[in-house]
Amino acid sequence: MDRAELEGRLAQGEVFEEVSLDGLDLTGLDMGGAVLSKVSLRGARLAGARLSEATLSECDLGEAVLDGAALRHANVVQCKLGGASLRGANLNGLNLVESDVTGADLSESTLSIANVNNCAFGKASFAKANLDRAAFVGSRFDESDMTGANLTKATFFRTDLTTTKLDGAILHTTIFTESNLRGKSFKGQRLPYVQLIDVDLEGACFDGAVVEQTNFKGAKLTKATFAGARAKQAIFHQATLTLAVMAGADLFQAIFQEASAEGLDATGCNLEQSIWIQAKCRAAKFVRSNLTYADFSHADLSLADLSGAKMYRTRLHRSLQDGTIFPAGGAGALGDERELAEAEDWWEQHRPKRQ
């Protein structure tokens, strides 16, 4: 089939199934709304083509050239796009499912509000791409490149990004849930309002990063570093911070409730008004930190070192203090609160039993 025949059949609204269009020059062709099933377009030249609202099922577009093409709101299911070039393509609203995009070039493309499910992007390039509000579910990005990409409000659910380049990427209100970012470096980067819920960040580096109001709820941050980070009002609820380093970080009003912070190094931090209720801080270091109005109620501070810390009005209600090192003179900290203890005991005796 040549281009002229294809254009004629497209004009008649024909459905294409098990057709070979390999290597054809289809530059600028209007295929908007077309339906293609098991069609082979390997090596086809589709630069500037229009495939908006088209449906492609089990098609092969390996090594195809789609630079500047429009696939707005297209449905691409179980297709092969390995090695394809989609530089500057308009992929806004694209629905991409169970497809192989290994080695594809999507640099400077736009995928705003795209929905991507269970796809493979090994060694693919998203350099300077716009992924604003795109959603990626269950996809892999082995050795992919997102350098300078706009990830504002993008969502990554159960994705593996351990070997993905994120240098210079815009991470603002980006959502990562149950994803793998182990060992990644975000040194000096800005991640304001980013959600990193239940994410594996073991050994990750946030030194000097801006993570203000960033949510690390349930994140695995074992041996992660936040030296000198700006982390005001960051959330570490139920996070694992074992042997993490936060020396010199600004953690004003940060929340560490129920966090596991054994061996944490928080030397010289600003922890004013921070919340540590029921946190496990055994053998943690708070040396010379500002703990003014911090709340360690019911926290385990056994063997923790708070020498030289500023503890004005720091709450230590019913905290464990076996072997804890406090600054000389107690520095104005608050101990157990009798009325609160009575109320807690009453609640434990009268709380409704779960069925």
C-alpha positions in Angstrom: 0.0 0.0 0.0 1.4 3.4 -0.9 0.6 6.8 0.6 -2.1 7.7 -2.0 -4.1 4.5 -1.4 -3.8 5.0 2.4 -5.1 8.5 2.2 -8.1 7.4 0.2 -9.0 4.6 2.6 -8.5 6.9 5.6 -11.0 9.4 4.0 -13.5 6.6 3.8 -13.1 5.8 7.6 -11.7 2.3 7.0 -10.4 0.3 9.9 -6.9 -0.9 9.3 -5.9 -4.4 10.5 -2.8 -6.4 9.9 -1.5 -4.1 7.3 2.2 -3.3 6.6 3.2 0.3 6.2 6.8 -0.2 7.0 9.2 2.5 5.8 6.5 4.7 4.1 6.9 8.4 4.0 3.8 9.6 5.7 5.1 13.0 6.7 2.3 15.4 7.7 -0.4 12.8 7.0 -3.8 13.4 8.7 -4.7 10.1 10.5 -6.8 11.8 13.1 -9.4 9.4 14.6 -8.0 6.4 12.6 -8.3 2.9 14.0 -5.3 0.6 13.5 -5.0 -2.9 14.8 -1.8 -5.0 14.4 -0.5 -2.5 11.8 3.2 -2.4 11.2 4.7 1.1 10.8 8.4 0.1 11.4 10.7 2.8 10.2 7.8 4.9 8.8 8.3 8.6 8.5 5.4 10.3 10.3 7.0 13.7 11.2 4.3 16.3 11.7 1.6 13.7 11.2 -1.8 14.0 12.9 -2.9 11.0 14.9 -5.0 12.8 17.5 -7.8 10.7 18.9 -6.6 7.7 16.9 -6.6 4.2 18.3 -3.6 2.0 17.9 -3.7 -1.6 19.2 -0.8 -4.1 18.9 0.9 -1.9 16.3 4.6 -1.8 15.6 6.1 1.7 15.4 9.7 0.6 16.1 12.3 3.1 14.8 9.4 5.2 13.3 10.0 9.0 13.1 7.1 11.0 14.7 9.0 14.2 15.4 6.5 17.0 15.9 3.5 14.6 15.4 0.2 15.1 17.2 -1.2 12.2 19.2 -3.5 14.2 21.4 -5.9 12.0 23.3 -4.8 9.0 21.2 -5.2 5.5 22.6 -2.1 3.4 22.2 -2.4 -0.1 23.6 0.2 -2.9 23.6 2.2 -1.3 20.9 6.0 -1.4 20.1 7.7 2.0 20.0 11.2 0.9 20.6 13.7 3.3 19.2 11.0 5.6 17.8 11.7 9.3 17.6 8.9 11.6 19.1 11.0 14.7 19.6 8.7 17.7 20.2 5.6 15.6 19.7 2.2 16.7 21.1 1.1 13.8 23.3 -1.2 15.7 25.6 -3.9 13.4 27.0 -2.3 10.3 25.5 -3.5 7.0 26.9 -0.5 4.6 26.7 -1.0 1.1 28.0 1.3 -1.9 28.2 3.6 -0.7 25.5 7.3 -1.0 24.9 8.9 2.4 24.5 12.5 1.3 25.1 15.1 3.6 23.7 12.5 6.0 22.3 13.3 9.7 22.1 10.6 11.9 23.6 12.8 14.9 24.3 11.0 18.2 24.3 7.7 16.5 23.8 4.5 17.4 25.7 2.6 14.7 27.7 0.4 16.9 29.8 -2.4 15.0 31.5 -1.2 11.8 29.8 -2.1 8.4 31.3 0.6 5.8 31.2 0.1 2.3 32.5 2.5 -0.6 32.8 4.9 0.6 30.1 8.7 0.0 29.7 10.8 3.2 29.1 14.3 1.7 29.4 16.9 4.1 28.1 14.2 6.4 26.8 14.8 10.2 26.8 12.3 12.7 28.3 14.9 15.5 28.3 13.2 18.9 28.6 9.8 17.2 28.1 6.7 18.6 29.6 5.1 15.9 31.8 2.8 18.3 33.7 0.0 16.4 35.4 0.9 13.2 33.6 0.2 9.9 35.5 2.6 6.9 35.3 1.4 3.7 36.9 3.5 0.5 37.2 6.0 1.6 34.6 9.8 1.1 34.5 12.3 3.8 33.6 15.6 1.9 33.6 18.4 4.2 32.6 16.0 6.7 31.2 16.7 10.4 31.0 14.4 13.1 32.5 17.1 15.8 32.6 15.4 19.2 32.7 11.9 17.7 32.4 8.9 19.5 33.8 7.3 17.0 36.3 5.0 19.6 37.9 2.0 17.7 39.5 3.0 14.5 37.7 2.1 11.3 39.4 4.4 8.2 39.6 2.7 5.2 41.3 4.7 2.0 41.8 7.4 3.0 39.3 11.1 2.3 39.4 13.2 5.4 38.9 16.4 4.2 40.6 18.5 4.6 37.4 16.6 7.5 35.9 18.4 10.9 35.4 16.5 13.7 37.1 19.2 16.4 37.0 17.5 19.8 36.7 14.0 18.3 36.6 11.2 20.5 37.9 9.8 18.8 40.9 6.9 20.9 42.2 3.9 19.2 43.8 5.0 16.0 42.1 3.6 12.8 43.6 5.6 9.6 44.1 3.7 6.8 45.8 5.1 3.3 46.5 7.9 4.0 44.0 11.6 3.2 44.1 14.1 6.1 44.3 16.7 4.3 46.3 20.1 6.0 46.3 19.0 9.0 44.2 20.7 12.4 44.6 18.5 15.5 45.0 21.4 17.5 46.3 20.7 21.2 46.1 17.4 20.7 44.2 14.0 22.2 44.9 11.2 19.8 45.8 8.6 22.0 47.4 5.2 20.3 48.2 6.4 17.0 46.6 4.7 13.9 47.9 7.0 10.9 48.5 4.6 8.6 50.2 5.8 5.1 51.1 8.7 5.6 48.7 12.0 3.7 49.0 14.6 6.5 49.4 17.3 4.5 51.3 20.6 6.2 50.9 19.2 9.1 49.0 20.9 12.5 49.2 18.9 15.7 50.0 21.9 17.7 51.2 21.2 21.4 50.7 17.8 20.6 49.1 14.6 22.6 49.5 12.0 20.2 50.8 9.7 22.6 52.6 6.2 21.0 53.2 7.4 17.9 51.4 5.6 14.8 52.5 7.8 11.8 53.3 5.1 9.8 55.1 6.0 6.1 55.4 9.1 6.7 53.3 12.2 4.4 53.8 15.0 6.9 54.5 17.6 4.6 56.1 21.0 6.3 55.8 19.6 9.1 53.8 21.2 12.5 54.2 19.6 16.0 54.6 22.7 17.9 55.7 21.9 21.7 55.6 18.5 21.0 53.9 15.6 23.5 54.1 12.8 21.3 55.4 10.4 23.6 57.2 7.0 21.9 57.9 8.2 18.7 56.2 6.3 15.5 57.1 8.1 12.4 58.2 5.1 10.6 59.8 5.9 6.9 60.2 9.0 7.3 58.1 12.1 5.1 58.6 15.1 7.4 59.4 17.5 4.9 60.9 21.0 6.2 60.8 19.9 9.1 58.6 21.9 12.4 58.7 20.1 15.7 59.1 23.0 17.8 60.6 22.4 21.5 60.2 19.0 21.2 58.6 16.2 23.6 59.2 13.3 21.4 60.3 11.1 24.1 61.9 7.6 22.6 62.6 8.5 19.3 60.9 6.5 16.3 61.9 8.2 13.0 62.9 5.3 11.4 64.7 5.7 7.6 64.9 8.9 7.8 62.9 11.7 5.2 63.4 14.7 7.4 63.9 17.2 5.2 65.7 20.7 6.5 65.4 19.5 9.7 63.6 22.1 12.4 63.5 20.2 15.7 64.0 23.2 17.7 65.3 22.9 21.4 65.1 19.4 21.3 63.6 16.6 23.8 64.0 13.8 21.6 65.3 11.7 24.4 66.9 8.1 23.3 67.3 8.8 19.9 65.7 6.6 16.9 66.6 8.1 13.6 67.7 5.1 12.0 69.4 5.7 8.2 69.8 8.8 8.4 67.6 11.7 5.9 68.2 14.8 8.0 68.7 17.0 5.5 70.5 20.7 6.6 70.3 19.8 9.6 68.2 21.9 12.8 68.3 20.3 16.1 68.9 23.5 17.8 70.0 23.3 21.6 70.0 19.9 21.5 68.2 17.1 24.0 68.8 14.3 22.0 70.4 12.3 24.9 71.6 8.6 23.9 72.0 9.4 20.5 70.3 7.1 17.7 71.5 8.6 14.3 72.4 5.6 12.9 74.2 5.7 9.1 74.4 8.9 9.1 72.3 11.8 6.7 73.0 14.8 8.8 73.8 16.9 6.1 75.3 20.6 6.6 74.9 19.8 9.8 72.9 22.3 12.7 73.1 20.8 16.1 73.7 23.9 17.8 75.1 24.0 21.5 74.4 20.5 21.5 72.9 18.1 24.4 73.5 15.1 22.8 75.2 12.9 25.7 76.3 9.4 24.3 76.9 10.3 21.1 75.1 7.7 18.4 76.0 9.0 15.1 77.3 5.7 13.8 78.6 6.0 10.1 79.3 9.0 9.7 77.1 11.6 6.9 77.7 14.8 8.4 79.0 17.0 5.4 79.8 20.6 6.6 79.5 19.5 9.9 77.8 22.1 12.7 77.9 20.4 16.1 78.6 22.0 19.5 78.6 23.2 20.8 81.9 20.3 22.1 84.1 17.5 20.6 82.0 17.3 23.9 79.9 13.6 24.5 80.8 12.1 21.3 79.4 8.7 20.1 80.5 8.3 16.6 82.2 5.3 14.4 82.7 1.9 16.3 82.8 -0.3 14.9 85.5 -3.7 15.8 84.2 -2.8 14.7 80.7 -1.5 11.4 82.1 -4.8 10.9 84.0 -6.8 11.5 80.8 -4.7 9.1 78.8 -5.1 6.4 81.4 -8.8 6.9 81.5 -9.0 6.6 77.7 -7.0 3.4 77.7 -9.5 1.9 80.2 -12.6 3.1 78.4 -11.7 3.2 74.7 -14.2 1.2 72.6 -13.0 -2.3 71.8 -12.6 -3.2 68.1 -14.8 -5.9 66.9 
